[in-house]
Amino acid sequence: MIKRVAITVAIVAFVFSLALITSMLLSESRGPASIDLDHDGQKIGGIYLRYQNQVYASVPSNGDYLIREADANSFRLLDDSYRNGQFGVDKNHAYCGNLIVKDFNPSTAKAIGNDYFTDGRQTCYCASMSVGNKDLSIVSELSQRMQYGFGIGDKPQTYIYPFFKLEAGANPYRAILKTEVATNGTLSYYEGKILPQANPEHLRQIPKLYNDGDTRESERYMADGQHVYYENTRLPLKDHPGLYAIVIDAQNQENYLIDPKEGMVYVNDIAFEKQHSPYRILSLNGGHIYHALFLSKDGVFYFDTKKRKVLRIEDNPFNTGKFTEIAPLVFSDGKQILYTQTSEVWGNNKSPGLRSRSTSIYRLDEPGTGTWEKIGMVNGTSGSVWKNGSTWYYFDQLGDTQLIGQTIYRITDQATVDQLLSPEIRTDDIRKLVRTDHMAKVKSTELITAKTSYSSTYGWMIWVPVFLLAGIQLLLWILRKLGINPKPFSIKNQRLKVNSLLGGSYALSDIDMVVFSIETAIRQSGYSGCFQIETKDGKRSRKYRFATQVRLSADTKQELEVYIADLQNMLKQYKVNSTMSLSS
């Protein structure tokens, strides 16, 4: 019984793998190639183009989709705004991306702003940016990919333009604020989802502060005089004029809201613990940090992006004195220098990938007089030159993204000082000074570290596709060894049968010519073979693609030329004419 079960499981796994691989290979030939669409298609506007009297939508991150229901002759955008390029209409329907907006009147449709659209009777939100389709599970995606490959289903919607319909009311909706908000005077929506209990008459965007003192309006934090919102989530605090968001310079950080009245911090919609307040941000500069650090009398706090939690480091080295930020991420209390610096840990060959990122606070342990003198800026904003006693230092502002690994360097000679202060200094010159030891690492002590680990899942992300590819290669090798390599067509009982799910069968007496060609392979380097059947009544079949053997890589032109010659010899035996297209 165990043996039978094992054999059954193995057969099912083999058949499924074979079906999956075959469908993926077949999917490569479904529809026109992107290069054909770009070269021969007629641009309608936005994400849409017209090709062979059909409309295609280019959905970022997932390629082109045929809109089967679209009328190519009447299809158009509502206007030329770049924000509305994802919304199209024809004489019959309205479309968000490549999907039909049901019960929406295209003849009265118009854009009202902030990614909202109305036909005068109903209003909808259609985002201007595509996102991953969270409603599509892995199982569903694999199933849809197989159906699409075998020509019995549509291309899976792995990326989508978020779409929501708004509740109808007595008054029409209008766009307000400079973010994705619309209201009808009673109900208010953000990105198509309700803002609970919001008062649209007083709704405002909370200001956000940059490290240079500039302020703009937050796209995600809003308030209405009573309530405060992060996107569609109502936060547990009351609105007041002192609220502001912060932007950590040069960092793709989370969103932070500061409530100076209560000394509280919110990261996205997560509140820091009240018991440790008041909090203050260490710095808005981001050149040498991976974590936004917040100081409290009870420690240093940061948000771990993997654990999605606010974590605490009990020791706060800044509690020992009154520190000021004399340069970006460099702090002094008149006696000592503290500064932040980052580090990364990467795996090895057995466990590759990024394992962790850390932001540490160091104490400078170089001997000095205690008096720091700023000499000048380096290239405006790249860094600054400082002097302590007779020793020169470089305080960097470029950061890790510019391959400057240390925050502070000791300058080893006067010529380097002169070069750094020269108006012609470039970023590459600074990197070269570090590489050639004209700027040396300083002596320091690591005091505390904020760390985010990635090793728990990152290894699997690397190895899964490796094992999958190896398994596919092994399966294809077995198929080749077994001689399973079907030709693109076969001839039996005076009929030519195309070996494809969408192929047909032709009487040899009806065939005027079989036209072969060699074309550039789709989405990979190399070539693929093609053939079309011309019948004596002047009709021509669709273009069928084929390869010389079962494998993942594409053929070379020479391999296809030899293979096509064999196919032509087979046709010649049955007195069927064939030719090689000159376009090959």
VOGUKOL-345980 format. One line per 4 residues: number of its first residue (from 1); their letters; for each residue x, y negated, z of C-alpha. Coordinates in nm, 3 decimals. Each point is the difference from the previous one (the first is absolute). Layout:
<nodes>
NUM) a) X,Y,Z | ...
</nodes>
This chain:
<nodes>
1) mikr) 0.000,0.000,0.000 | 0.280,-0.244,0.092 | 0.176,0.082,-0.323 | -0.314,-0.062,-0.205
5) vait) -0.065,-0.331,0.176 | 0.358,-0.108,-0.059 | -0.019,0.091,-0.369 | -0.333,-0.182,-0.035
9) vaiv) 0.137,-0.313,0.166 | 0.308,0.012,-0.220 | -0.210,0.037,-0.317 | -0.234,-0.283,0.102
13) afvf) 0.299,-0.224,0.083 | 0.163,0.088,-0.332 | -0.316,-0.069,-0.200 | -0.061,-0.327,0.184
17) slal) 0.359,-0.113,-0.053 | -0.017,0.095,-0.366 | -0.330,-0.185,-0.043 | 0.137,-0.307,0.182
21) itsm) 0.319,-0.008,-0.205 | -0.186,0.054,-0.327 | -0.252,-0.271,0.080 | 0.276,-0.246,0.093
25) llse) 0.178,0.070,-0.329 | -0.323,-0.036,-0.194 | -0.088,-0.324,0.180 | 0.307,-0.160,-0.157
29) srgp) -0.174,0.016,-0.338 | -0.338,-0.126,0.120 | -0.086,-0.333,-0.158 | 0.237,-0.245,-0.165
33) asid) 0.343,-0.069,0.141 | 0.058,-0.328,0.180 | 0.248,-0.099,-0.267 | -0.272,0.046,-0.266
37) ldhd) -0.245,-0.209,0.202 | 0.252,-0.278,0.050 | 0.114,0.004,-0.362 | -0.327,0.054,-0.187
41) gqki) -0.262,-0.106,0.254 | -0.176,-0.336,-0.012 | 0.022,-0.195,0.326 | -0.340,-0.096,0.135
45) ggiy) 0.133,-0.170,0.311 | 0.086,0.089,0.358 | 0.044,0.377,0.033 | -0.205,0.084,-0.311
49) lryq) 0.089,0.075,-0.362 | -0.175,0.137,-0.306 | 0.146,0.300,-0.184 | -0.164,0.193,-0.286
53) nqvy) -0.337,-0.160,0.085 | 0.019,0.110,0.363 | 0.073,-0.198,0.317 | 0.281,0.095,0.240
57) asvp) 0.072,-0.137,0.347 | 0.356,-0.002,0.131 | -0.022,0.075,0.372 | 0.336,-0.083,0.165
61) sngd) 0.183,0.302,0.146 | -0.210,0.251,-0.196 | 0.007,-0.096,-0.366 | -0.272,-0.040,-0.258
65) ylir) -0.362,0.112,0.028 | -0.244,0.035,-0.287 | -0.333,-0.168,0.080 | -0.230,0.232,-0.193
69) eada) -0.314,-0.204,0.061 | 0.148,-0.332,-0.112 | -0.112,-0.168,-0.322 | 0.323,-0.106,-0.169
73) nsfr) -0.158,-0.269,-0.216 | -0.167,-0.196,0.281 | 0.249,0.066,0.282 | 0.146,-0.318,0.157
77) lldd) 0.126,-0.158,0.321 | -0.219,-0.243,0.190 | 0.273,-0.266,-0.011 | 0.376,-0.040,-0.044
81) syrn) 0.089,-0.022,0.369 | 0.279,0.241,0.098 | -0.200,0.086,0.314 | -0.288,0.132,-0.214
85) gqfg) 0.193,0.214,-0.248 | -0.132,0.321,0.160 | -0.367,-0.077,-0.067 | -0.145,0.047,-0.347
89) vdkn) -0.343,0.007,-0.164 | -0.154,0.116,-0.324 | -0.358,-0.012,-0.131 | -0.102,0.291,0.223
93) hayc) 0.206,0.004,0.322 | 0.239,-0.179,0.233 | 0.325,0.169,0.101 | 0.229,-0.022,0.304
97) gnli) 0.324,0.139,-0.134 | -0.101,0.301,-0.206 | -0.318,0.077,0.199 | -0.356,-0.115,-0.074
101) vkdf) -0.168,-0.239,0.244 | -0.346,0.156,0.019 | -0.313,-0.214,-0.037 | 0.205,-0.312,-0.076
105) npst) -0.127,-0.226,-0.279 | 0.296,-0.074,-0.231 | -0.181,-0.279,-0.186 | -0.032,-0.215,0.316
109) akai) 0.323,0.110,0.172 | 0.243,-0.265,0.119 | 0.296,-0.029,0.236 | -0.053,-0.210,0.313
113) gndy) 0.361,0.019,0.125 | 0.210,0.194,0.253 | -0.061,0.327,-0.197 | -0.380,-0.024,0.031
117) ftdg) -0.243,0.031,-0.292 | -0.376,-0.049,-0.036 | -0.272,0.049,-0.259 | -0.236,-0.237,0.181
121) rqtc) -0.182,0.288,0.166 | 0.277,0.193,0.172 | 0.361,-0.074,0.097 | 0.300,0.232,0.017
125) ycas) 0.366,-0.006,0.098 | 0.254,0.139,-0.247 | 0.358,-0.036,0.126 | 0.258,-0.147,-0.235
129) msvg) 0.264,0.254,0.113 | -0.023,0.379,-0.027 | 0.064,0.224,0.301 | 0.030,0.372,0.063
133) nkdl) -0.336,0.177,-0.003 | -0.038,0.115,0.363 | -0.322,0.186,-0.084 | 0.187,0.238,-0.231
137) sivs) 0.142,0.294,0.197 | 0.303,0.199,-0.113 | -0.220,0.302,-0.079 | -0.239,-0.213,-0.205
141) elsq) 0.286,-0.167,-0.183 | 0.160,0.334,-0.095 | -0.337,0.134,-0.112 | -0.069,-0.308,-0.211
145) rmqy) 0.351,0.006,-0.148 | -0.054,0.360,-0.111 | -0.340,-0.081,-0.152 | 0.147,-0.301,-0.179
149) gfgi) 0.288,0.207,-0.134 | -0.235,0.263,-0.140 | -0.225,-0.264,-0.153 | -0.307,0.070,0.215
153) gdkp) 0.021,-0.302,0.229 | 0.112,-0.361,0.022 | 0.334,-0.132,0.119 | 0.004,-0.008,0.384
157) qtyi) -0.054,-0.341,0.154 | 0.311,-0.002,0.223 | 0.011,-0.381,0.000 | -0.305,-0.221,0.004
161) ypff) -0.111,-0.360,0.022 | -0.183,-0.025,0.337 | -0.366,-0.072,-0.062 | -0.290,-0.087,0.234
165) klea) -0.353,-0.133,-0.049 | -0.119,-0.279,0.230 | -0.335,0.001,0.172 | -0.257,-0.201,-0.193
169) ganp) -0.150,-0.308,0.162 | -0.220,-0.300,-0.070 | 0.297,-0.225,-0.079 | 0.274,0.061,-0.259
173) yrai) 0.353,0.085,0.109 | 0.286,-0.242,-0.042 | 0.374,0.035,0.051 | 0.151,-0.187,0.295
177) lkte) 0.353,-0.043,0.139 | 0.318,0.093,-0.188 | -0.025,0.373,0.063 | -0.242,0.280,-0.092
181) vatn) -0.304,-0.144,0.181 | -0.354,-0.065,-0.127 | -0.321,-0.099,0.179 | -0.367,-0.066,-0.070
185) gtls) -0.032,-0.223,0.305 | -0.117,0.287,0.220 | 0.235,0.291,-0.071 | 0.375,-0.030,-0.058
189) yyeg) 0.229,0.258,-0.158 | 0.375,0.053,-0.015 | 0.122,0.224,-0.285 | -0.358,0.112,-0.050
193) kilp) -0.051,0.113,0.361 | -0.207,-0.181,0.259 | 0.153,-0.248,0.245 | -0.207,0.085,0.309
197) qanp) -0.184,-0.295,0.156 | 0.206,-0.255,-0.194 | -0.125,-0.357,-0.027 | 0.079,-0.103,-0.359
201) ehlr) -0.044,-0.371,0.069 | 0.300,0.002,0.237 | 0.201,0.286,-0.150 | 0.365,-0.095,-0.050
205) qipk) 0.333,0.162,-0.077 | 0.240,-0.009,0.295 | 0.328,-0.179,-0.081 | 0.318,0.206,-0.029
209) lynd) 0.341,-0.133,0.097 | 0.327,0.054,-0.190 | 0.352,-0.024,0.139 | 0.063,-0.332,-0.176
213) gdtr) -0.298,-0.157,0.177 | -0.226,0.017,-0.304 | -0.360,0.110,0.058 | -0.246,0.158,-0.240
217) eser) -0.332,0.178,0.034 | -0.006,0.365,0.103 | -0.166,0.235,-0.249 | -0.102,0.251,0.267
221) ymad) -0.065,-0.188,0.325 | -0.320,-0.209,0.014 | -0.215,-0.164,0.265 | -0.339,-0.176,0.016
225) gqhv) 0.020,-0.207,0.319 | -0.113,0.294,0.214 | 0.137,0.322,-0.146 | 0.342,0.096,-0.133
229) yyen) 0.047,0.259,-0.275 | 0.279,0.209,-0.144 | -0.140,0.084,-0.343 | -0.344,0.147,0.092
233) trlp) 0.085,0.086,0.361 | -0.116,-0.235,0.274 | 0.278,-0.049,0.256 | -0.064,-0.019,0.378
237) lkdh) 0.078,-0.371,0.041 | -0.177,-0.332,-0.042 | 0.093,-0.245,-0.272 | 0.190,-0.316,0.091
241) pgly) 0.212,-0.248,-0.200 | 0.331,0.129,0.140 | -0.013,0.340,-0.174 | 0.254,0.062,-0.274
245) aivi) 0.153,0.287,-0.196 | 0.373,0.039,-0.060 | 0.210,0.109,-0.295 | 0.333,0.172,0.063
249) daqn) 0.228,-0.133,-0.274 | 0.140,0.250,-0.253 | -0.193,0.288,0.158 | -0.291,0.207,-0.127
253) qeny) -0.140,0.005,0.351 | -0.341,0.062,0.146 | -0.239,-0.290,0.061 | 0.039,-0.175,0.338
257) lidp) -0.242,-0.238,0.174 | 0.117,-0.215,0.291 | -0.235,-0.123,0.274 | 0.214,-0.254,0.194
261) kegm) -0.288,-0.079,0.234 | 0.005,0.352,0.145 | 0.359,0.083,-0.097 | -0.131,0.294,-0.205
265) vyvn) 0.112,0.160,-0.325 | -0.201,0.206,-0.249 | 0.162,0.215,-0.267 | -0.260,0.048,-0.273
269) diaf) -0.302,0.080,0.223 | 0.201,0.158,0.285 | 0.043,-0.204,0.319 | 0.320,0.006,0.203
273) ekqh) -0.057,0.103,0.363 | -0.148,-0.287,0.199 | 0.186,0.094,0.320 | 0.339,-0.090,-0.153
277) spyr) -0.102,-0.342,-0.135 | 0.102,-0.267,-0.071 | 0.199,0.103,-0.309 | 0.214,-0.207,-0.233
281) ilsl) 0.155,0.088,-0.332 | 0.380,0.025,0.011 | 0.041,-0.154,-0.347 | -0.183,-0.057,-0.326
285) nggh) 0.323,0.068,-0.190 | 0.022,0.345,-0.158 | 0.343,0.041,-0.160 | 0.134,0.251,0.253
289) iyha) -0.306,0.169,0.152 | -0.225,0.294,-0.086 | -0.237,-0.071,0.290 | -0.169,-0.318,0.118
293) lfls) 0.111,-0.030,0.364 | -0.221,-0.159,0.266 | 0.134,-0.100,0.341 | -0.178,0.027,0.333
297) kdgv) 0.112,-0.014,0.362 | -0.061,0.375,-0.001 | 0.215,0.089,-0.302 | 0.029,-0.014,-0.376
301) fyfd) -0.294,0.121,-0.212 | -0.025,0.109,-0.363 | -0.246,0.175,-0.230 | 0.101,0.346,-0.123
305) tkkr) -0.138,0.029,-0.353 | 0.009,0.381,0.002 | -0.163,0.055,0.340 | -0.231,-0.301,-0.055
309) kvlr) 0.061,-0.099,0.361 | 0.149,-0.294,0.188 | 0.306,0.131,0.186 | 0.185,-0.150,0.292
313) iedn) 0.371,-0.022,0.085 | 0.019,-0.072,0.373 | 0.324,-0.200,-0.003 | -0.024,-0.355,-0.132
317) pfnt) 0.355,-0.138,-0.037 | -0.137,-0.351,-0.053 | -0.135,-0.013,0.358 | 0.351,-0.078,0.126
321) gkft) 0.012,-0.356,-0.135 | -0.157,-0.274,-0.210 | 0.087,0.103,-0.353 | -0.049,-0.210,-0.309
325) eiap) 0.027,0.114,-0.362 | 0.307,-0.191,-0.121 | -0.009,0.179,-0.337 | -0.247,0.250,-0.149
329) lvfs) -0.006,0.302,0.237 | 0.301,-0.130,0.197 | -0.078,-0.120,0.355 | 0.207,-0.182,0.261
333) dgkq) -0.052,-0.099,0.366 | 0.322,-0.205,0.004 | 0.199,0.292,0.139 | -0.065,0.300,-0.220
337) ilyt) -0.123,0.083,-0.349 | -0.273,0.258,-0.067 | -0.104,0.098,-0.352 | -0.206,0.257,-0.188
341) qtse) 0.133,0.253,-0.248 | -0.147,0.295,-0.188 | 0.107,0.355,-0.075 | -0.131,0.297,-0.195
345) vwgn) 0.053,0.375,0.035 | -0.023,0.212,-0.311 | -0.016,0.378,-0.023 | 0.242,0.243,-0.161
349) nksp) -0.031,0.246,-0.288 | -0.203,0.241,0.213 | -0.235,-0.270,0.125 | 0.018,-0.299,-0.234
353) glrs) -0.180,-0.329,0.025 | -0.030,-0.287,0.242 | -0.009,0.127,0.359 | -0.032,-0.321,0.203
357) rsts) 0.029,-0.378,0.000 | 0.110,-0.200,0.300 | 0.016,-0.361,0.111 | 0.252,-0.058,0.279
361) iyrl) 0.092,-0.295,0.219 | 0.375,-0.040,0.049 | 0.214,-0.213,0.230 | 0.305,-0.159,-0.163
365) depg) 0.310,0.105,0.197 | 0.257,-0.222,-0.172 | 0.210,-0.224,0.227 | -0.081,-0.369,-0.038
369) tgtw) -0.024,-0.337,0.169 | -0.378,0.019,0.036 | -0.054,-0.303,-0.227 | -0.129,0.076,-0.349
373) ekig) 0.035,-0.258,-0.276 | -0.188,0.027,-0.327 | 0.230,-0.095,-0.288 | -0.238,0.024,-0.296
377) mvng) -0.247,0.203,-0.205 | 0.101,0.259,-0.258 | -0.168,-0.048,-0.337 | -0.297,-0.177,0.157
381) tsgs) -0.176,0.295,0.164 | 0.237,0.299,-0.032 | 0.157,-0.050,0.343 | 0.207,-0.238,0.208
385) vwkn) 0.358,-0.044,0.119 | 0.063,-0.050,0.373 | 0.307,-0.059,0.215 | 0.073,0.107,0.357
389) gstw) 0.338,-0.118,0.122 | 0.242,0.081,-0.278 | -0.209,0.286,-0.146 | -0.234,-0.033,-0.296
393) yyfd) -0.322,0.202,-0.046 | -0.255,0.060,-0.272 | -0.367,0.032,0.106 | -0.185,0.175,-0.282
397) qlgd) -0.354,-0.077,-0.120 | -0.008,0.215,-0.316 | -0.069,0.326,0.180 | 0.001,0.368,-0.082
401) tqli) -0.192,-0.036,-0.324 | 0.300,-0.192,-0.137 | 0.241,0.270,0.127 | 0.137,-0.212,0.285
405) gqti) -0.006,0.252,0.284 | 0.121,-0.212,0.294 | -0.160,-0.310,0.147 | 0.330,-0.150,0.126
409) yrit) 0.347,0.026,-0.156 | 0.333,-0.136,0.122 | 0.174,-0.201,-0.273 | 0.364,0.103,-0.024
413) dqat) 0.160,-0.297,-0.181 | -0.045,-0.367,-0.087 | -0.027,0.072,-0.373 | -0.314,0.206,0.064
417) vdql) -0.152,-0.290,0.198 | 0.066,-0.231,-0.294 | -0.148,0.248,-0.248 | -0.316,0.050,0.208
421) lspe) -0.059,-0.373,0.026 | 0.061,-0.052,-0.372 | -0.316,-0.097,-0.196 | 0.095,0.262,-0.264
425) irtd) -0.021,0.296,0.243 | -0.227,0.282,-0.118 | -0.163,0.291,0.180 | 0.230,0.245,-0.180
429) dirk) 0.301,-0.204,0.122 | -0.120,0.044,0.360 | -0.035,0.376,-0.050 | 0.350,0.011,-0.145
433) lvrt) 0.143,-0.187,0.301 | -0.156,0.265,0.226 | 0.135,0.288,-0.210 | 0.353,-0.145,-0.005
437) dhma) 0.006,-0.058,0.379 | 0.020,-0.378,-0.027 | -0.302,0.017,0.229 | 0.037,0.264,0.272
441) kvks) -0.250,0.172,0.227 | -0.019,-0.151,0.348 | 0.025,0.174,0.336 | -0.343,0.042,0.157
445) teli) -0.214,0.207,0.235 | -0.337,0.146,-0.093 | -0.255,-0.093,0.267 | -0.338,0.134,-0.121
449) takt) -0.139,0.166,-0.314 | -0.344,0.014,-0.160 | -0.020,0.313,-0.217 | -0.248,0.149,-0.246
453) syss) 0.058,0.363,-0.105 | -0.102,0.142,-0.336 | 0.153,0.348,0.016 | -0.317,0.181,0.112
457) tygw) -0.166,-0.022,-0.341 | 0.247,-0.147,-0.243 | 0.188,0.327,-0.055 | -0.315,0.173,-0.120
461) miwv) -0.068,-0.281,-0.243 | 0.339,0.066,-0.156 | -0.006,0.380,-0.007 | -0.360,0.068,-0.106
465) pvfl) 0.046,-0.125,-0.359 | 0.339,0.176,-0.016 | -0.153,0.337,0.093 | -0.298,-0.061,-0.230
469) lagi) 0.226,-0.078,-0.293 | 0.215,0.307,0.073 | -0.312,0.218,0.015 | -0.126,-0.135,-0.331
473) qlll) 0.337,0.058,-0.164 | 0.005,0.359,0.133 | -0.352,0.067,-0.129 | 0.085,-0.138,-0.345
477) wilr) 0.316,0.217,-0.007 | -0.211,0.310,0.077 | -0.244,-0.089,-0.278 | 0.286,-0.035,-0.247
481) klgi) 0.148,0.335,0.110 | -0.340,0.166,-0.049 | -0.019,-0.145,-0.348 | -0.304,-0.213,0.079
485) npkp) 0.051,-0.284,-0.243 | -0.313,-0.048,-0.212 | 0.045,-0.161,-0.340 | -0.201,-0.317,-0.074
489) fsik) -0.223,0.200,-0.235 | -0.063,0.357,-0.111 | -0.139,0.151,-0.324 | -0.237,0.294,0.001
493) nqrl) -0.282,0.119,-0.228 | 0.078,-0.278,-0.251 | -0.054,-0.272,0.261 | 0.245,-0.236,0.172
497) kvns) -0.078,-0.039,0.369 | 0.151,-0.290,0.196 | 0.121,0.130,0.340 | -0.135,-0.289,0.205
501) llgg) -0.305,-0.050,0.219 | -0.112,-0.278,-0.234 | 0.117,0.181,-0.309 | -0.209,0.142,-0.280
505) syal) -0.007,0.277,-0.256 | 0.043,-0.058,-0.373 | -0.052,0.228,-0.297 | 0.325,0.021,-0.196
509) sdid) -0.192,-0.066,-0.320 | -0.116,-0.337,0.141 | 0.348,-0.123,0.095 | 0.165,-0.239,-0.244
513) mvvf) 0.313,-0.078,0.207 | 0.150,0.039,0.347 | 0.195,-0.319,0.080 | 0.280,0.031,0.259
517) siet) 0.178,-0.287,0.172 | 0.246,-0.060,0.281 | -0.077,-0.277,0.248 | 0.156,-0.144,0.313
521) airq) -0.118,0.194,0.306 | -0.244,-0.166,0.238 | 0.148,-0.126,0.331 | 0.333,0.183,-0.040
525) sgys) 0.304,-0.004,-0.221 | 0.003,0.233,-0.299 | -0.252,0.095,-0.268 | -0.319,0.198,-0.048
529) gcfq) -0.141,0.165,-0.311 | -0.333,-0.095,-0.152 | -0.218,0.134,-0.277 | -0.325,-0.090,-0.170
533) ietk) -0.216,0.202,-0.236 | -0.127,-0.164,-0.316 | -0.296,0.178,-0.160 | -0.096,-0.001,-0.366
537) dgkr) -0.302,-0.221,0.068 | 0.236,-0.285,0.103 | -0.039,0.031,0.376 | 0.291,0.006,0.246
541) srky) 0.006,0.164,0.343 | 0.115,-0.164,0.321 | 0.372,0.002,0.072 | 0.112,0.313,0.189
545) rfat) 0.322,-0.009,0.203 | 0.227,0.299,0.062 | 0.341,0.098,0.136 | 0.249,0.266,-0.107
549) qvrl) -0.019,0.180,0.337 | -0.155,-0.011,0.347 | 0.208,-0.240,0.211 | -0.019,-0.336,0.175
553) sadt) 0.250,-0.188,-0.214 | -0.076,-0.121,-0.349 | 0.156,0.146,-0.315 | 0.279,-0.146,-0.204
557) kqel) -0.069,-0.107,-0.356 | 0.222,0.280,-0.135 | -0.189,0.268,0.198 | -0.331,-0.121,-0.139
561) evyi) 0.128,-0.013,-0.357 | 0.105,0.368,0.018 | -0.328,0.099,0.171 | -0.216,-0.185,-0.254
565) adlq) 0.190,0.166,-0.284 | -0.098,0.342,0.145 | -0.363,-0.112,0.025 | 0.008,-0.118,-0.362
569) nmlk) 0.137,0.339,-0.110 | -0.287,0.172,0.181 | -0.251,-0.225,-0.179 | 0.173,0.065,-0.331
573) qykv) -0.057,0.375,0.044 | -0.374,-0.072,0.009 | 0.029,-0.244,-0.294 | -0.085,-0.302,0.215
577) nstm) 0.168,-0.325,-0.104 | 0.189,-0.202,0.259 | 0.220,-0.307,0.014 | 0.210,-0.203,0.242
581) slss) -0.122,-0.356,0.051 | 0.252,-0.263,-0.103 | -0.068,-0.189,0.326 | 0.183,0.268,0.195
</nodes>
